């Protein structure tokens, strides 16, 4: 190594060492300035020694006072649900209230913006006056879940919210009794900044189907009365006795429950008259198995930009007036044909112990009978006549399913004594279902083709109306004993 290079190598080594020490110093300084742990918005520290759980149980919120630009709303927990007590008495929206309490319980401050803000700072951050405020009262339950009346377990926190930080979407907040200004996640503002409408329950029209006994609808387009029996089957009692489709009735009631309030006008006698609720377009009376009946009135008000629909729900001394979607006016009036049960035969599959299939006037009927309990619901079915033998299990299952799910493509007027004109006679093709005592459960009688609709035939089922049934659905009906007889085992070679 030349003498000239030695000073250069020494200078390079000193430079590297100096840079290493500087980097270490910077890392140590950065570590010393690490931010403190994030602080929870709602402190939930229990009283020391007050319970076996050490006060670590989640707080139980009992009262909320939510202040927004539009006013102040007071909510109180009543049992397991929340209710608005001011400025009106109403049910609270469960999801919205749960989101408020969840944020209060779990949210933490992201950082401290300033330790000692001035009046100018508070105005700049939107905290003087605040954009929104929430005062939450809660208690910390003891090991047995009690402590609601214990003053040492009571907690109250008031949080003021300000402007949004355009840089990261956070919100400036300040806690009552704490001079500092914090930054909190934007979800805190979304959960807490709620007006009266947002806090109110919007679902109010419907009733629970299991608790409903009768439904009477009066409308200009035609009314009806539905009744639910002990087996949860629905029937029309007015304008005439008819079977109703339980699935369609359930869907209609569910659709009514899904109609949400769009606004809550002031409920006064003058307002009801102005909105046409004294002479409603649709009126429904829900009679319940328990409790007072529910009366719902729907009106339609035409305006310069379209129609507006209003609903008034009354039960006992409680009444609620709201604007609802325009579609709500038609939910209860789909028309009797749309709610009718188009099932051709009405019977319970487990009651069927005997099946008789008629192929026509010159064909011997095929009779199947369940001769024993068997190991399953379809075992022990035998062909009794015209050729005895064990019945095909899968065929019996398919036939019972076909007869139980067969739907009418169209329903006509009651045929009364005109059945023969449709080709439906005592010897017509069809099926008879009987129970263990030989009592007839249901009968299917098939007639001639429908003129102009060769794919349909006339039929008579459990009702008195003439029906039209698709011929393709009837292809499974047996016409020969071999169709239902299980093939004998083949002899070994």
Secondary structure, 3 states (H helix, E strand, C coil): CCHHHHHHHHHHHHHHHHHHHHHHHHHHHHHHCCCCCCCECCCCCCCCCCCCCCCCCCEEEEEEEEEECCEEEEEEEECCEEEEEECCCEEECHHHHHHHHHHHHHCEEEEEEECCCCHHHHHHCCECCECEEEEEEEEECCCCCCCCCCHHHEEEEEEEEEEECCCCCCEEEEECCCCCEEEECHHHHHHHCCCHHHHECCECCCCCHHHEEEEEEEECCCCEEEEECCCCCEEEEECCCEEECHHHHHHHHHHHHCCEEEECCCCCHHHHHHCCHHHCCEEEEEEECCCCCEEEEEEEEEECCEEEEEEEEEECCEEEEEEECHHHHHCCCCCHHHHECCECCCCCHHHCCEEEEECCCCCCCEEEEECCCCCCCCCCEEEEECCCEEECHHHHHHHHHHHHHCECCEEEEECCCCHHHHCCCCCCCEEEEECCCCCEEEEEEEEEEECCEEEEEEEECCCCEEEEEEHHHHCCCCCCHHHCECCCCCCCC
